[in-house]
């Protein structure tokens, strides 16, 4: 697929995304202002639109992945902090990659698989079964072992870590509503308990990771942050809370590097839900 064709597809896709997700604009604007409270007016509207453009680019470039070989992937991605993954695997207890919904993380996954690593990704079940199956087939086609987020996910994650493999967990949204309370961009909310729980239970290295779109087509930059301290110091609940808060601070750092690439279009804080109820 030529760059010109990709550009034309993106130009068509962005307005479609904006139309179908127009109800989310208020939430996206709230999230952008959480990251940068100084955003107002035209600048805020521009940042929101850039977030939609980034989301459209995510779909375009993700669906290009199966048609690209190792040479093409390697030429378009830069990785910093890979030693943290290697060091974690050297310990023999697996690695948990903790990701926000940021940029094009699928490219990092493909790159890791090309390095000879086994990668498992826990993914939410979408409302559209057809779309879920499409993404399942896509990810499986280039080597990702997909773990659906259901009652069996915990067993699958633990088995992968026990085999000293890599598990990717998107962890800036508490989809199941039973997570750990933290302060996230200055407001209390909950985040998934999984990263802290499995790191404590298995001893796996817990590594925050962000992947960013570059200026050019298919260009990506991946940053792997140093491991979160997961030593036991108190009760399981208190340790999970401390680890989750430390992880959120890292997520904030990664998101602040490119907030317009943060693809969070759902209510994620209690005040979001109250605001939606107020205006509905």
C-alpha positions in Angstrom: 0.0 0.0 0.0 1.6 3.3 -1.1 1.9 6.3 1.2 -0.5 8.3 -1.1 -3.1 5.6 -0.8 -2.7 5.4 3.0 -3.1 9.2 3.2 -6.3 9.1 1.1 -7.7 6.3 3.3 -6.8 8.3 6.5 -8.5 11.4 5.0 -11.7 9.4 4.6 -11.4 7.6 7.9 -10.9 10.6 10.1 -14.3 12.3 9.4 -16.0 8.9 9.8 -14.4 8.4 13.2 -15.4 11.9 14.2 -19.0 11.3 13.2 -19.4 8.0 14.8 -17.7 9.1 18.0 -19.0 12.7 18.1 -20.8 12.0 21.5 -17.3 11.3 23.0 -15.9 14.8 22.1 -16.8 16.2 25.6 -15.1 13.3 27.3 -12.0 13.6 25.0 -11.9 17.3 25.8 -12.1 16.6 29.5 -9.2 14.1 29.3 -7.0 16.5 27.3 -7.6 19.2 29.9 -6.7 16.8 32.6 -3.3 16.4 31.0 -3.0 20.1 30.2 -5.4 22.3 32.2 -4.3 25.4 30.1 -6.1 24.1 27.0 -9.1 26.2 26.1 -11.1 27.3 23.1 -9.5 26.8 19.7 -6.4 25.1 21.0 -8.6 22.6 22.9 -10.7 21.9 19.9 -7.6 21.4 17.8 -6.1 18.9 20.3 -9.4 17.0 20.4 -9.4 16.7 16.6 -5.7 15.6 16.7 -6.8 12.8 19.1 -9.4 11.6 16.6 -6.8 11.8 13.8 -4.4 9.7 15.9 -7.1 7.1 16.6 -7.9 6.8 12.9 -4.1 6.4 12.2 -4.1 3.6 14.8 -6.6 1.6 12.7 -4.9 2.3 9.4 -1.4 1.3 10.5 -2.6 -1.6 12.6 -4.3 -3.2 9.7 -1.2 -2.7 7.6 0.9 -4.8 10.0 0.2 -8.3 8.6 1.5 -7.2 5.2 4.8 -5.9 6.5 7.9 -8.0 7.0 10.6 -7.8 9.7 12.8 -5.4 7.6 9.9 -3.0 7.1 9.0 -3.0 10.8 12.6 -2.6 12.0 13.1 0.4 9.6 10.2 2.3 11.1 10.5 1.8 14.9 13.0 3.0 17.5 13.1 1.3 20.9 14.6 2.8 24.0 14.7 0.8 27.3 14.6 -2.6 25.7 17.2 -3.7 28.3 14.5 -3.5 30.9 12.6 -6.3 29.1 15.7 -8.3 28.6 16.7 -7.9 32.3 13.2 -8.9 33.4 13.2 -12.1 31.3 16.7 -12.9 32.6 15.1 -13.2 36.1 12.9 -16.0 34.7 9.6 -14.9 36.0 8.1 -13.2 33.0 7.5 -9.6 32.1 4.3 -7.5 32.3 4.1 -4.6 29.9 1.7 -2.0 31.3 0.4 0.2 28.6 -2.0 3.2 28.3 -4.2 3.4 25.2 -1.5 5.4 23.5 -0.3 5.6 19.9 0.3 2.4 18.0 1.3 -0.2 20.6 0.6 -3.0 18.2 3.8 -2.1 16.4 5.8 -2.7 19.6 4.2 -6.1 19.9 5.1 -7.0 16.4 8.7 -5.9 16.9 9.0 -8.0 20.1 7.7 -11.1 18.3 10.3 -10.5 15.6 13.0 -10.6 18.3 11.9 -14.2 19.1 9.7 -13.4 22.2 6.3 -14.9 23.0 3.8 -12.1 23.5 0.3 -12.4 25.0 -2.1 -9.5 25.0 -5.2 -9.2 27.3 -7.9 -7.5 25.3 -11.4 -6.4 26.0 -14.4 -8.1 24.4 -16.0 -5.5 22.1 -19.7 -4.9 21.8 -19.4 -5.9 18.1 -18.5 -9.6 18.0 -17.6 -9.2 14.3 -15.1 -6.5 15.1 -13.7 -8.5 18.0 -13.2 -11.5 15.7 -11.5 -9.2 13.1 -9.0 -7.9 15.6 -8.5 -11.4 17.0 -7.6 -12.7 13.5 -5.4 -9.7 12.8 -3.3 -10.1 16.0 -3.1 -13.8 15.7 -1.8 -13.5 12.1 1.4 -11.8 13.2 2.0 -14.0 16.3 0.2 -12.4 19.3 -1.5 -14.8 21.6 -4.8 -13.0 22.5 -6.3 -13.5 25.9 -9.9 -12.2 26.0 -10.7 -10.3 29.2 -13.1 -12.8 30.8 -13.3 -15.1 33.8 -10.5 -17.3 32.3 -8.0 -14.4 31.7 -6.3 -14.6 35.1 -5.3 -18.3 34.6 -4.0 -17.6 31.1 -1.9 -14.6 32.3 -0.4 -16.5 35.2 0.5 -19.5 32.9 2.3 -17.2 30.4 4.3 -15.5 33.2 5.2 -18.9 34.7 6.7 -19.8 31.3 8.8 -16.6 31.5 6.9 -15.0 28.6 5.6 -11.4 28.0 2.1 -10.2 28.8 0.8 -6.9 27.6 -1.9 -5.3 29.8 -3.7 -2.0 28.8 -4.2 -0.5 32.2 -5.6 3.0 32.1 -9.2 2.0 32.1 -11.0 -0.1 34.8 -13.3 -2.0 32.5 -14.6 -4.4 35.1 -15.2 -1.8 37.7 -13.4 -3.6 40.5 -10.0 -2.1 40.4 -7.6 -0.2 42.7 -8.3 3.4 43.7 -5.6 5.8 42.7 -5.0 9.5 42.0 -4.8 9.8 38.2 -4.1 13.3 36.8 -5.2 14.9 40.0 -8.5 13.1 40.5 -9.4 9.8 42.3 -10.5 6.9 40.1 -9.8 3.2 39.8 -7.5 1.4 37.5 -7.2 -2.4 36.8 -5.8 -4.4 39.7 -4.2 -7.0 37.3 -0.7 -5.5 36.8 0.0 -5.1 40.5 -1.7 -8.4 41.4 0.2 -10.5 38.9 3.5 -8.8 39.5 3.1 -9.5 43.2 1.9 -13.1 42.7 4.5 -14.2 40.2 7.4 -11.9 40.7 7.2 -10.8 37.1 8.9 -7.5 36.1 6.3 -4.7 35.8 7.4 -2.3 33.0 5.4 0.7 31.8 5.6 1.1 28.0 4.4 3.8 25.6 4.5 3.7 21.8 4.2 7.0 19.8 3.5 7.8 16.2 6.2 9.7 14.4 5.8 12.3 11.7 6.2 9.9 8.8 4.0 7.0 7.7 4.5 3.9 9.9 7.2 5.7 12.0 7.0 4.7 15.7 8.9 5.4 18.9 8.7 3.0 21.8 9.8 3.8 25.3 10.1 1.1 27.9 10.4 2.5 31.4 12.4 1.0 34.3 10.6 -1.7 36.4 8.1 -0.7 39.1 9.2 -1.8 42.6 6.9 -4.8 43.4 8.5 -5.9 46.7 6.1 -7.0 49.4 6.0 -4.6 52.3 2.6 -5.0 53.9 -0.8 -6.5 53.2 -1.6 -7.7 49.7 -4.2 -4.9 49.3 -1.9 -2.1 50.5 1.0 -3.4 48.3 -1.4 -3.5 45.3 -2.5 0.1 46.0 1.1 1.4 46.3 2.2 -0.4 43.2 -0.8 0.8 41.2 -0.2 4.4 42.2 3.4 4.1 41.2 2.4 2.7 37.9 -0.2 5.5 37.3 2.6 8.1 37.8 4.5 6.4 35.0 1.4 6.3 32.8 1.0 10.0 33.4 4.6 10.6 32.3 4.1 8.6 29.1 0.7 10.3 28.2 2.1 13.8 28.8 4.7 13.2 26.1 2.0 13.1 23.5 -1.5 13.6 25.0 -3.1 14.0 21.6 -2.2 10.3 21.0 -4.1 9.2 24.0 -7.1 7.2 22.7 -9.3 7.4 25.8 -12.8 8.2 24.6 -14.9 6.8 27.5 -15.7 8.1 31.0 -12.9 7.1 33.2 -13.4 9.3 36.4 -16.5 9.6 38.6 -16.9 13.2 37.6 -17.1 12.2 34.0 -20.2 10.1 34.7 -21.8 12.8 36.8 -21.2 15.3 34.0 -22.8 13.0 31.4 -25.8 12.4 33.6 -26.1 16.2 34.1 -26.2 17.0 30.5 -28.2 14.0 29.3 
